[in-house]
């Protein structure tokens, strides 16, 4: 049976932790950061967990996880 290919678009956007949680980056942290206040930028450094309805779909795109 052939290997399952990873969807590279999903691999660039999501991470799966050792315990199986799916993480994503926060939005709004790509550009124009000079003009955004620090209290808006600071939380953007941390990754967030993906909500439950989307986890199954993301896992199917990342077979290694």
mmCIF file as Biopython writes it, N, C-alpha, C and O atoms, coordinates in Angstrom:
data_model
#
loop_
_atom_site.group_PDB
_atom_site.id
_atom_site.type_symbol
_atom_site.label_atom_id
_atom_site.label_alt_id
_atom_site.label_comp_id
_atom_site.label_asym_id
_atom_site.label_entity_id
_atom_site.label_seq_id
_atom_site.pdbx_PDB_ins_code
_atom_site.Cartn_x
_atom_site.Cartn_y
_atom_site.Cartn_z
_atom_site.occupancy
_atom_site.B_iso_or_equiv
_atom_site.auth_seq_id
_atom_site.auth_asym_id
_atom_site.pdbx_PDB_model_num
ATOM 1   N N  . UNK A ? 1  ? 0.848   -1.183 0.000  1.0 0.0 1  A 1 
ATOM 2   C CA . UNK A ? 1  ? 0.000   0.000  0.000  1.0 0.0 1  A 1 
ATOM 3   C C  . UNK A ? 1  ? 0.893   1.245  0.000  1.0 0.0 1  A 1 
ATOM 4   O O  . UNK A ? 1  ? 1.854   1.311  0.765  1.0 0.0 1  A 1 
ATOM 5   N N  . UNK A ? 2  ? 0.584   2.238  -0.855 1.0 0.0 2  A 1 
ATOM 6   C CA . UNK A ? 2  ? 1.452   3.418  -0.931 1.0 0.0 2  A 1 
ATOM 7   C C  . UNK A ? 2  ? 1.327   4.302  0.299  1.0 0.0 2  A 1 
ATOM 8   O O  . UNK A ? 2  ? 0.351   4.236  1.047  1.0 0.0 2  A 1 
ATOM 9   N N  . UNK A ? 3  ? 2.335   5.123  0.482  1.0 0.0 3  A 1 
ATOM 10  C CA . UNK A ? 3  ? 2.317   6.076  1.591  1.0 0.0 3  A 1 
ATOM 11  C C  . UNK A ? 3  ? 1.273   7.156  1.328  1.0 0.0 3  A 1 
ATOM 12  O O  . UNK A ? 3  ? 0.935   7.440  0.179  1.0 0.0 3  A 1 
ATOM 13  N N  . UNK A ? 4  ? 0.767   7.752  2.401  1.0 0.0 4  A 1 
ATOM 14  C CA . UNK A ? 4  ? -0.173  8.864  2.280  1.0 0.0 4  A 1 
ATOM 15  C C  . UNK A ? 4  ? 0.643   10.148 2.187  1.0 0.0 4  A 1 
ATOM 16  O O  . UNK A ? 4  ? 1.530   10.386 3.006  1.0 0.0 4  A 1 
ATOM 17  N N  . UNK A ? 5  ? 0.345   10.968 1.198  1.0 0.0 5  A 1 
ATOM 18  C CA . UNK A ? 5  ? 1.089   12.210 1.031  1.0 0.0 5  A 1 
ATOM 19  C C  . UNK A ? 5  ? 0.573   13.274 1.989  1.0 0.0 5  A 1 
ATOM 20  O O  . UNK A ? 5  ? -0.622  13.355 2.274  1.0 0.0 5  A 1 
ATOM 21  N N  . UNK A ? 6  ? 1.497   14.084 2.475  1.0 0.0 6  A 1 
ATOM 22  C CA . UNK A ? 6  ? 1.153   15.216 3.333  1.0 0.0 6  A 1 
ATOM 23  C C  . UNK A ? 6  ? 0.738   16.382 2.453  1.0 0.0 6  A 1 
ATOM 24  O O  . UNK A ? 6  ? 1.359   16.646 1.424  1.0 0.0 6  A 1 
ATOM 25  N N  . UNK A ? 7  ? -0.314  17.078 2.862  1.0 0.0 7  A 1 
ATOM 26  C CA . UNK A ? 7  ? -0.687  18.310 2.167  1.0 0.0 7  A 1 
ATOM 27  C C  . UNK A ? 7  ? 0.258   19.397 2.647  1.0 0.0 7  A 1 
ATOM 28  O O  . UNK A ? 7  ? 0.229   19.780 3.816  1.0 0.0 7  A 1 
ATOM 29  N N  . UNK A ? 8  ? 1.084   19.885 1.759  1.0 0.0 8  A 1 
ATOM 30  C CA . UNK A ? 8  ? 2.127   20.833 2.154  1.0 0.0 8  A 1 
ATOM 31  C C  . UNK A ? 8  ? 1.552   22.158 2.636  1.0 0.0 8  A 1 
ATOM 32  O O  . UNK A ? 8  ? 2.148   22.807 3.496  1.0 0.0 8  A 1 
ATOM 33  N N  . UNK A ? 9  ? 0.414   22.570 2.104  1.0 0.0 9  A 1 
ATOM 34  C CA . UNK A ? 9  ? -0.208  23.816 2.569  1.0 0.0 9  A 1 
ATOM 35  C C  . UNK A ? 9  ? -0.584  23.699 4.037  1.0 0.0 9  A 1 
ATOM 36  O O  . UNK A ? 9  ? -0.418  24.651 4.799  1.0 0.0 9  A 1 
ATOM 37  N N  . UNK A ? 10 ? -1.086  22.541 4.438  1.0 0.0 10 A 1 
ATOM 38  C CA . UNK A ? 10 ? -1.453  22.334 5.841  1.0 0.0 10 A 1 
ATOM 39  C C  . UNK A ? 10 ? -0.214  22.201 6.711  1.0 0.0 10 A 1 
ATOM 40  O O  . UNK A ? 10 ? -0.201  22.668 7.850  1.0 0.0 10 A 1 
ATOM 41  N N  . UNK A ? 11 ? 0.827   21.569 6.183  1.0 0.0 11 A 1 
ATOM 42  C CA . UNK A ? 11 ? 2.047   21.376 6.961  1.0 0.0 11 A 1 
ATOM 43  C C  . UNK A ? 11 ? 2.709   22.706 7.306  1.0 0.0 11 A 1 
ATOM 44  O O  . UNK A ? 11 ? 3.372   22.827 8.336  1.0 0.0 11 A 1 
ATOM 45  N N  . UNK A ? 12 ? 2.526   23.709 6.435  1.0 0.0 12 A 1 
ATOM 46  C CA . UNK A ? 12 ? 3.111   25.021 6.694  1.0 0.0 12 A 1 
ATOM 47  C C  . UNK A ? 12 ? 2.311   25.824 7.712  1.0 0.0 12 A 1 
ATOM 48  O O  . UNK A ? 12 ? 2.842   26.753 8.320  1.0 0.0 12 A 1 
ATOM 49  N N  . UNK A ? 13 ? 1.035   25.475 7.904  1.0 0.0 13 A 1 
ATOM 50  C CA . UNK A ? 13 ? 0.155   26.266 8.748  1.0 0.0 13 A 1 
ATOM 51  C C  . UNK A ? 13 ? -0.121  25.675 10.122 1.0 0.0 13 A 1 
ATOM 52  O O  . UNK A ? 13 ? -0.444  26.408 11.058 1.0 0.0 13 A 1 
ATOM 53  N N  . UNK A ? 14 ? 0.003   24.363 10.254 1.0 0.0 14 A 1 
ATOM 54  C CA . UNK A ? 14 ? -0.384  23.696 11.492 1.0 0.0 14 A 1 
ATOM 55  C C  . UNK A ? 14 ? 0.749   22.845 12.040 1.0 0.0 14 A 1 
ATOM 56  O O  . UNK A ? 14 ? 1.601   22.359 11.295 1.0 0.0 14 A 1 
ATOM 57  N N  . UNK A ? 15 ? 0.744   22.672 13.369 1.0 0.0 15 A 1 
ATOM 58  C CA . UNK A ? 15 ? 1.713   21.807 14.054 1.0 0.0 15 A 1 
ATOM 59  C C  . UNK A ? 15 ? 0.931   20.877 14.954 1.0 0.0 15 A 1 
ATOM 60  O O  . UNK A ? 15 ? -0.085  21.273 15.525 1.0 0.0 15 A 1 
ATOM 61  N N  . UNK A ? 16 ? 1.392   19.649 15.089 1.0 0.0 16 A 1 
ATOM 62  C CA . UNK A ? 16 ? 0.757   18.713 16.008 1.0 0.0 16 A 1 
ATOM 63  C C  . UNK A ? 16 ? 1.742   18.458 17.144 1.0 0.0 16 A 1 
ATOM 64  O O  . UNK A ? 16 ? 2.901   18.118 16.907 1.0 0.0 16 A 1 
ATOM 65  N N  . UNK A ? 17 ? 1.271   18.625 18.381 1.0 0.0 17 A 1 
ATOM 66  C CA . UNK A ? 17 ? 2.129   18.456 19.544 1.0 0.0 17 A 1 
ATOM 67  C C  . UNK A ? 17 ? 2.273   16.975 19.872 1.0 0.0 17 A 1 
ATOM 68  O O  . UNK A ? 17 ? 1.602   16.131 19.279 1.0 0.0 17 A 1 
ATOM 69  N N  . UNK A ? 18 ? 3.150   16.669 20.816 1.0 0.0 18 A 1 
ATOM 70  C CA . UNK A ? 18 ? 3.359   15.279 21.235 1.0 0.0 18 A 1 
ATOM 71  C C  . UNK A ? 18 ? 2.088   14.672 21.812 1.0 0.0 18 A 1 
ATOM 72  O O  . UNK A ? 18 ? 1.854   13.471 21.677 1.0 0.0 18 A 1 
ATOM 73  N N  . UNK A ? 19 ? 1.267   15.499 22.456 1.0 0.0 19 A 1 
ATOM 74  C CA . UNK A ? 19 ? 0.043   14.989 23.061 1.0 0.0 19 A 1 
ATOM 75  C C  . UNK A ? 19 ? -1.118  14.943 22.070 1.0 0.0 19 A 1 
ATOM 76  O O  . UNK A ? 19 ? -2.211  14.497 22.417 1.0 0.0 19 A 1 
ATOM 77  N N  . UNK A ? 20 ? -0.883  15.406 20.828 1.0 0.0 20 A 1 
ATOM 78  C CA . UNK A ? 20 ? -1.900  15.291 19.800 1.0 0.0 20 A 1 
ATOM 79  C C  . UNK A ? 20 ? -2.731  16.533 19.560 1.0 0.0 20 A 1 
ATOM 80  O O  . UNK A ? 20 ? -3.673  16.493 18.769 1.0 0.0 20 A 1 
ATOM 81  N N  . UNK A ? 21 ? -2.412  17.639 20.221 1.0 0.0 21 A 1 
ATOM 82  C CA . UNK A ? 21 ? -3.151  18.875 19.980 1.0 0.0 21 A 1 
ATOM 83  C C  . UNK A ? 21 ? -2.677  19.493 18.667 1.0 0.0 21 A 1 
ATOM 84  O O  . UNK A ? 21 ? -1.512  19.363 18.292 1.0 0.0 21 A 1 
ATOM 85  N N  . UNK A ? 22 ? -3.589  20.163 17.981 1.0 0.0 22 A 1 
ATOM 86  C CA . UNK A ? 22 ? -3.251  20.828 16.724 1.0 0.0 22 A 1 
ATOM 87  C C  . UNK A ? 22 ? -3.138  22.317 17.007 1.0 0.0 22 A 1 
ATOM 88  O O  . UNK A ? 22 ? -4.055  22.919 17.566 1.0 0.0 22 A 1 
ATOM 89  N N  . UNK A ? 23 ? -2.006  22.915 16.619 1.0 0.0 23 A 1 
ATOM 90  C CA . UNK A ? 23 ? -1.746  24.333 16.874 1.0 0.0 23 A 1 
ATOM 91  C C  . UNK A ? 23 ? -1.732  25.115 15.577 1.0 0.0 23 A 1 
ATOM 92  O O  . UNK A ? 23 ? -1.392  24.588 14.518 1.0 0.0 23 A 1 
ATOM 93  N N  . UNK A ? 24 ? -2.107  26.380 15.676 1.0 0.0 24 A 1 
ATOM 94  C CA . UNK A ? 24 ? -2.076  27.284 14.534 1.0 0.0 24 A 1 
ATOM 95  C C  . UNK A ? 24 ? -1.515  28.623 14.982 1.0 0.0 24 A 1 
ATOM 96  O O  . UNK A ? 24 ? -1.456  28.916 16.176 1.0 0.0 24 A 1 
ATOM 97  N N  . UNK A ? 25 ? -1.100  29.440 14.003 1.0 0.0 25 A 1 
ATOM 98  C CA . UNK A ? 25 ? -0.631  30.788 14.308 1.0 0.0 25 A 1 
ATOM 99  C C  . UNK A ? 25 ? -1.804  31.737 14.405 1.0 0.0 25 A 1 
ATOM 100 O O  . UNK A ? 25 ? -2.884  31.455 13.886 1.0 0.0 25 A 1 
ATOM 101 N N  . UNK A ? 26 ? -1.595  32.863 15.070 1.0 0.0 26 A 1 
ATOM 102 C CA . UNK A ? 26 ? -2.635  33.881 15.152 1.0 0.0 26 A 1 
ATOM 103 C C  . UNK A ? 26 ? -2.630  34.731 13.888 1.0 0.0 26 A 1 
ATOM 104 O O  . UNK A ? 26 ? -1.608  34.867 13.215 1.0 0.0 26 A 1 
ATOM 105 N N  . UNK A ? 27 ? -3.772  35.289 13.585 1.0 0.0 27 A 1 
ATOM 106 C CA . UNK A ? 27 ? -3.889  36.130 12.396 1.0 0.0 27 A 1 
ATOM 107 C C  . UNK A ? 27 ? -3.407  37.547 12.704 1.0 0.0 27 A 1 
ATOM 108 O O  . UNK A ? 27 ? -3.284  37.940 13.864 1.0 0.0 27 A 1 
ATOM 109 N N  . UNK A ? 28 ? -3.141  38.287 11.658 1.0 0.0 28 A 1 
ATOM 110 C CA . UNK A ? 28 ? -2.805  39.701 11.796 1.0 0.0 28 A 1 
ATOM 111 C C  . UNK A ? 28 ? -1.366  39.972 12.198 1.0 0.0 28 A 1 
ATOM 112 O O  . UNK A ? 28 ? -1.056  41.072 12.657 1.0 0.0 28 A 1 
ATOM 113 N N  . UNK A ? 29 ? -0.480  38.996 12.037 1.0 0.0 29 A 1 
ATOM 114 C CA . UNK A ? 29 ? 0.896   39.179 12.489 1.0 0.0 29 A 1 
ATOM 115 C C  . UNK A ? 29 ? 1.902   39.125 11.340 1.0 0.0 29 A 1 
ATOM 116 O O  . UNK A ? 29 ? 3.065   38.782 11.555 1.0 0.0 29 A 1 
ATOM 117 N N  . UNK A ? 30 ? 1.471   39.459 10.134 1.0 0.0 30 A 1 
ATOM 118 C CA . UNK A ? 30 ? 2.345   39.368 8.975  1.0 0.0 30 A 1 
ATOM 119 C C  . UNK A ? 30 ? 3.016   40.688 8.599  1.0 0.0 30 A 1 
ATOM 120 O O  . UNK A ? 30 ? 4.209   40.722 8.298  1.0 0.0 30 A 1 
ATOM 121 N N  . UNK A ? 31 ? 2.252   41.756 8.619  1.0 0.0 31 A 1 
ATOM 122 C CA . UNK A ? 31 ? 2.811   43.024 8.142  1.0 0.0 31 A 1 
ATOM 123 C C  . UNK A ? 31 ? 2.156   44.169 8.903  1.0 0.0 31 A 1 
ATOM 124 O O  . UNK A ? 31 ? 1.221   43.966 9.677  1.0 0.0 31 A 1 
ATOM 125 N N  . UNK A ? 32 ? 2.670   45.389 8.667  1.0 0.0 32 A 1 
ATOM 126 C CA . UNK A ? 32 ? 2.203   46.610 9.349  1.0 0.0 32 A 1 
ATOM 127 C C  . UNK A ? 32 ? 2.363   46.507 10.860 1.0 0.0 32 A 1 
ATOM 128 O O  . UNK A ? 32 ? 1.543   47.043 11.606 1.0 0.0 32 A 1 
ATOM 129 N N  . UNK A ? 33 ? 3.399   45.829 11.316 1.0 0.0 33 A 1 
ATOM 130 C CA . UNK A ? 33 ? 3.578   45.623 12.747 1.0 0.0 33 A 1 
ATOM 131 C C  . UNK A ? 33 ? 4.121   46.869 13.451 1.0 0.0 33 A 1 
ATOM 132 O O  . UNK A ? 33 ? 4.029   46.982 14.674 1.0 0.0 33 A 1 
ATOM 133 N N  . UNK A ? 34 ? 4.682   47.796 12.687 1.0 0.0 34 A 1 
ATOM 134 C CA . UNK A ? 34 ? 5.184   49.024 13.314 1.0 0.0 34 A 1 
ATOM 135 C C  . UNK A ? 34 ? 4.053   49.822 13.926 1.0 0.0 34 A 1 
ATOM 136 O O  . UNK A ? 34 ? 4.242   50.513 14.926 1.0 0.0 34 A 1 
ATOM 137 N N  . UNK A ? 35 ? 2.867   49.727 13.323 1.0 0.0 35 A 1 
ATOM 138 C CA . UNK A ? 35 ? 1.765   50.586 13.729 1.0 0.0 35 A 1 
ATOM 139 C C  . UNK A ? 35 ? 0.793   49.898 14.679 1.0 0.0 35 A 1 
ATOM 140 O O  . UNK A ? 35 ? -0.162  50.519 15.146 1.0 0.0 35 A 1 
ATOM 141 N N  . UNK A ? 36 ? 1.026   48.645 14.962 1.0 0.0 36 A 1 
ATOM 142 C CA . UNK A ? 36 ? 0.133   47.936 15.878 1.0 0.0 36 A 1 
ATOM 143 C C  . UNK A ? 36 ? 0.669   48.064 17.296 1.0 0.0 36 A 1 
ATOM 144 O O  . UNK A ? 36 ? 1.882   48.003 17.498 1.0 0.0 36 A 1 
ATOM 145 N N  . UNK A ? 37 ? -0.202  48.239 18.278 1.0 0.0 37 A 1 
ATOM 146 C CA . UNK A ? 37 ? 0.268   48.378 19.657 1.0 0.0 37 A 1 
ATOM 147 C C  . UNK A ? 37 ? 0.843   47.074 20.188 1.0 0.0 37 A 1 
ATOM 148 O O  . UNK A ? 37 ? 0.490   45.990 19.723 1.0 0.0 37 A 1 
ATOM 149 N N  . UNK A ? 38 ? 1.728   47.192 21.161 1.0 0.0 38 A 1 
ATOM 150 C CA . UNK A ? 38 ? 2.401   46.019 21.719 1.0 0.0 38 A 1 
ATOM 151 C C  . UNK A ? 38 ? 1.408   45.052 22.338 1.0 0.0 38 A 1 
ATOM 152 O O  . UNK A ? 38 ? 1.616   43.840 22.282 1.0 0.0 38 A 1 
ATOM 153 N N  . UNK A ? 39 ? 0.338   45.559 22.925 1.0 0.0 39 A 1 
ATOM 154 C CA . UNK A ? 39 ? -0.628  44.653 23.552 1.0 0.0 39 A 1 
ATOM 155 C C  . UNK A ? 39 ? -1.394  43.835 22.530 1.0 0.0 39 A 1 
ATOM 156 O O  . UNK A ? 39 ? -1.995  42.816 22.871 1.0 0.0 39 A 1 
ATOM 157 N N  . UNK A ? 40 ? -1.376  44.275 21.275 1.0 0.0 40 A 1 
ATOM 158 C CA . UNK A ? 40 ? -1.982  43.480 20.195 1.0 0.0 40 A 1 
ATOM 159 C C  . UNK A ? 40 ? -0.967  42.491 19.616 1.0 0.0 40 A 1 
ATOM 160 O O  . UNK A ? 40 ? -1.334  41.391 19.201 1.0 0.0 40 A 1 
ATOM 161 N N  . UNK A ? 41 ? 0.311   42.885 19.591 1.0 0.0 41 A 1 
ATOM 162 C CA . UNK A ? 41 ? 1.346   42.030 18.998 1.0 0.0 41 A 1 
ATOM 163 C C  . UNK A ? 41 ? 1.826   40.937 19.941 1.0 0.0 41 A 1 
ATOM 164 O O  . UNK A ? 41 ? 2.153   39.834 19.503 1.0 0.0 41 A 1 
ATOM 165 N N  . UNK A ? 42 ? 1.869   41.237 21.219 1.0 0.0 42 A 1 
ATOM 166 C CA . UNK A ? 42 ? 2.460   40.307 22.180 1.0 0.0 42 A 1 
ATOM 167 C C  . UNK A ? 42 ? 1.763   38.942 22.193 1.0 0.0 42 A 1 
ATOM 168 O O  . UNK A ? 42 ? 2.446   37.919 22.150 1.0 0.0 42 A 1 
ATOM 169 N N  . UNK A ? 43 ? 0.427   38.892 22.251 1.0 0.0 43 A 1 
ATOM 170 C CA . UNK A ? 43 ? -0.215  37.575 22.218 1.0 0.0 43 A 1 
ATOM 171 C C  . UNK A ? 43 ? -0.023  36.850 20.887 1.0 0.0 43 A 1 
ATOM 172 O O  . UNK A ? 43 ? -0.165  35.629 20.816 1.0 0.0 43 A 1 
ATOM 173 N N  . UNK A ? 44 ? 0.301   37.602 19.832 1.0 0.0 44 A 1 
ATOM 174 C CA . UNK A ? 44 ? 0.464   37.002 18.517 1.0 0.0 44 A 1 
ATOM 175 C C  . UNK A ? 44 ? 1.671   36.102 18.394 1.0 0.0 44 A 1 
ATOM 176 O O  . UNK A ? 44 ? 1.790   35.356 17.422 1.0 0.0 44 A 1 
ATOM 177 N N  . UNK A ? 45 ? 2.565   36.156 19.359 1.0 0.0 45 A 1 
ATOM 178 C CA . UNK A ? 45 ? 3.750   35.297 19.316 1.0 0.0 45 A 1 
ATOM 179 C C  . UNK A ? 45 ? 3.417   33.847 19.641 1.0 0.0 45 A 1 
ATOM 180 O O  . UNK A ? 45 ? 4.096   32.927 19.184 1.0 0.0 45 A 1 
ATOM 181 N N  . UNK A ? 46 ? 2.374   33.653 20.427 1.0 0.0 46 A 1 
ATOM 182 C CA . UNK A ? 46 ? 2.029   32.301 20.868 1.0 0.0 46 A 1 
ATOM 183 C C  . UNK A ? 46 ? 1.086   31.640 19.873 1.0 0.0 46 A 1 
ATOM 184 O O  . UNK A ? 46 ? 0.287   32.304 19.213 1.0 0.0 46 A 1 
ATOM 185 N N  . UNK A ? 47 ? 1.195   30.338 19.781 1.0 0.0 47 A 1 
ATOM 186 C CA . UNK A ? 47 ? 0.286   29.577 18.926 1.0 0.0 47 A 1 
ATOM 187 C C  . UNK A ? 47 ? -0.990  29.267 19.698 1.0 0.0 47 A 1 
ATOM 188 O O  . UNK A ? 47 ? -0.990  29.209 20.927 1.0 0.0 47 A 1 
ATOM 189 N N  . UNK A ? 48 ? -2.074  29.071 18.959 1.0 0.0 48 A 1 
ATOM 190 C CA . UNK A ? 48 ? -3.360  28.738 19.545 1.0 0.0 48 A 1 
ATOM 191 C C  . UNK A ? 48 ? -3.755  27.322 19.159 1.0 0.0 48 A 1 
ATOM 192 O O  . UNK A ? 48 ? -3.297  26.794 18.146 1.0 0.0 48 A 1 
ATOM 193 N N  . UNK A ? 49 ? -4.609  26.711 19.973 1.0 0.0 49 A 1 
ATOM 194 C CA . UNK A ? 49 ? -5.154  25.410 19.614 1.0 0.0 49 A 1 
ATOM 195 C C  . UNK A ? 49 ? -6.262  25.600 18.589 1.0 0.0 49 A 1 
ATOM 196 O O  . UNK A ? 49 ? -7.019  26.570 18.632 1.0 0.0 49 A 1 
ATOM 197 N N  . UNK A ? 50 ? -6.334  24.654 17.672 1.0 0.0 50 A 1 
ATOM 198 C CA . UNK A ? 50 ? -7.400  24.676 16.676 1.0 0.0 50 A 1 
ATOM 199 C C  . UNK A ? 50 ? -8.678  24.188 17.342 1.0 0.0 50 A 1 
ATOM 200 O O  . UNK A ? 50 ? -8.637  23.281 18.173 1.0 0.0 50 A 1 
ATOM 201 N N  . UNK A ? 51 ? -9.818  24.786 16.983 1.0 0.0 51 A 1 
ATOM 202 C CA . UNK A ? 51 ? -11.104 24.400 17.558 1.0 0.0 51 A 1 
ATOM 203 C C  . UNK A ? 51 ? -11.483 22.978 17.128 1.0 0.0 51 A 1 
ATOM 204 O O  . UNK A ? 51 ? -11.079 22.505 16.066 1.0 0.0 51 A 1 
ATOM 205 N N  . UNK A ? 52 ? -12.259 22.321 17.969 1.0 0.0 52 A 1 
ATOM 206 C CA . UNK A ? 52 ? -12.596 20.903 17.804 1.0 0.0 52 A 1 
ATOM 207 C C  . UNK A ? 52 ? -13.211 20.544 16.446 1.0 0.0 52 A 1 
ATOM 208 O O  . UNK A ? 52 ? -12.841 19.510 15.889 1.0 0.0 52 A 1 
ATOM 209 N N  . UNK A ? 53 ? -14.132 21.341 15.881 1.0 0.0 53 A 1 
ATOM 210 C CA . UNK A ? 53 ? -14.733 20.924 14.608 1.0 0.0 53 A 1 
ATOM 211 C C  . UNK A ? 53 ? -13.737 20.808 13.456 1.0 0.0 53 A 1 
ATOM 212 O O  . UNK A ? 53 ? -13.991 20.078 12.498 1.0 0.0 53 A 1 
ATOM 213 N N  . UNK A ? 54 ? -12.610 21.513 13.531 1.0 0.0 54 A 1 
ATOM 214 C CA . UNK A ? 54 ? -11.650 21.510 12.426 1.0 0.0 54 A 1 
ATOM 215 C C  . UNK A ? 54 ? -10.535 20.492 12.595 1.0 0.0 54 A 1 
ATOM 216 O O  . UNK A ? 54 ? -9.806  20.217 11.642 1.0 0.0 54 A 1 
ATOM 217 N N  . UNK A ? 55 ? -10.388 19.932 13.779 1.0 0.0 55 A 1 
ATOM 218 C CA . UNK A ? 55 ? -9.233  19.078 14.067 1.0 0.0 55 A 1 
ATOM 219 C C  . UNK A ? 55 ? -9.202  17.846 13.168 1.0 0.0 55 A 1 
ATOM 220 O O  . UNK A ? 55 ? -8.144  17.505 12.640 1.0 0.0 55 A 1 
ATOM 221 N N  . UNK A ? 56 ? -10.331 17.173 12.981 1.0 0.0 56 A 1 
ATOM 222 C CA . UNK A ? 56 ? -10.357 15.941 12.202 1.0 0.0 56 A 1 
ATOM 223 C C  . UNK A ? 56 ? -9.927  16.209 10.754 1.0 0.0 56 A 1 
ATOM 224 O O  . UNK A ? 56 ? -9.186  15.419 10.170 1.0 0.0 56 A 1 
ATOM 225 N N  . UNK A ? 57 ? -10.392 17.323 10.178 1.0 0.0 57 A 1 
ATOM 226 C CA . UNK A ? 57 ? -10.038 17.640 8.804  1.0 0.0 57 A 1 
ATOM 227 C C  . UNK A ? 57 ? -8.543  17.930 8.669  1.0 0.0 57 A 1 
ATOM 228 O O  . UNK A ? 57 ? -7.915  17.524 7.692  1.0 0.0 57 A 1 
ATOM 229 N N  . UNK A ? 58 ? -7.975  18.631 9.648  1.0 0.0 58 A 1 
ATOM 230 C CA . UNK A ? 58 ? -6.556  18.961 9.598  1.0 0.0 58 A 1 
ATOM 231 C C  . UNK A ? 58 ? -5.706  17.707 9.783  1.0 0.0 58 A 1 
ATOM 232 O O  . UNK A ? 58 ? -4.681  17.547 9.120  1.0 0.0 58 A 1 
ATOM 233 N N  . UNK A ? 59 ? -6.129  16.819 10.683 1.0 0.0 59 A 1 
ATOM 234 C CA . UNK A ? 59 ? -5.388  15.571 10.895 1.0 0.0 59 A 1 
ATOM 235 C C  . UNK A ? 59 ? -5.340  14.722 9.622  1.0 0.0 59 A 1 
ATOM 236 O O  . UNK A ? 59 ? -4.339  14.057 9.357  1.0 0.0 59 A 1 
ATOM 237 N N  . UNK A ? 60 ? -6.401  14.745 8.850  1.0 0.0 60 A 1 
ATOM 238 C CA . UNK A ? 60 ? -6.406  13.958 7.611  1.0 0.0 60 A 1 
ATOM 239 C C  . UNK A ? 60 ? -5.422  14.516 6.599  1.0 0.0 60 A 1 
ATOM 240 O O  . UNK A ? 60 ? -4.927  13.779 5.748  1.0 0.0 60 A 1 
ATOM 241 N N  . UNK A ? 61 ? -5.132  15.807 6.679  1.0 0.0 61 A 1 
ATOM 242 C CA . UNK A ? 61 ? -4.166  16.415 5.767  1.0 0.0 61 A 1 
ATOM 243 C C  . UNK A ? 61 ? -2.724  16.211 6.246  1.0 0.0 61 A 1 
ATOM 244 O O  . UNK A ? 61 ? -1.783  16.341 5.463  1.0 0.0 61 A 1 
ATOM 245 N N  . UNK A ? 62 ? -2.555  15.891 7.539  1.0 0.0 62 A 1 
ATOM 246 C CA . UNK A ? 62 ? -1.223  15.679 8.113  1.0 0.0 62 A 1 
ATOM 247 C C  . UNK A ? 62 ? -1.136  14.245 8.627  1.0 0.0 62 A 1 
ATOM 248 O O  . UNK A ? 62 ? -1.329  14.015 9.820  1.0 0.0 62 A 1 
ATOM 249 N N  . UNK A ? 63 ? -0.855  13.287 7.768  1.0 0.0 63 A 1 
ATOM 250 C CA . UNK A ? 63 ? -0.884  11.901 8.177  1.0 0.0 63 A 1 
ATOM 251 C C  . UNK A ? 63 ? 0.176   11.545 9.211  1.0 0.0 63 A 1 
ATOM 252 O O  . UNK A ? 63 ? 0.028   10.545 9.914  1.0 0.0 63 A 1 
ATOM 253 N N  . UNK A ? 64 ? 1.241   12.334 9.324  1.0 0.0 64 A 1 
ATOM 254 C CA . UNK A ? 64 ? 2.281   12.023 10.294 1.0 0.0 64 A 1 
ATOM 255 C C  . UNK A ? 64 ? 1.850   12.298 11.727 1.0 0.0 64 A 1 
ATOM 256 O O  . UNK A ? 64 ? 2.513   11.856 12.665 1.0 0.0 64 A 1 
ATOM 257 N N  . UNK A ? 65 ? 0.769   13.009 11.907 1.0 0.0 65 A 1 
ATOM 258 C CA . UNK A ? 65 ? 0.358   13.450 13.231 1.0 0.0 65 A 1 
ATOM 259 C C  . UNK A ? 65 ? -0.635  12.598 13.927 1.0 0.0 65 A 1 
ATOM 260 O O  . UNK A ? 65 ? -1.032  12.905 15.051 1.0 0.0 65 A 1 
#
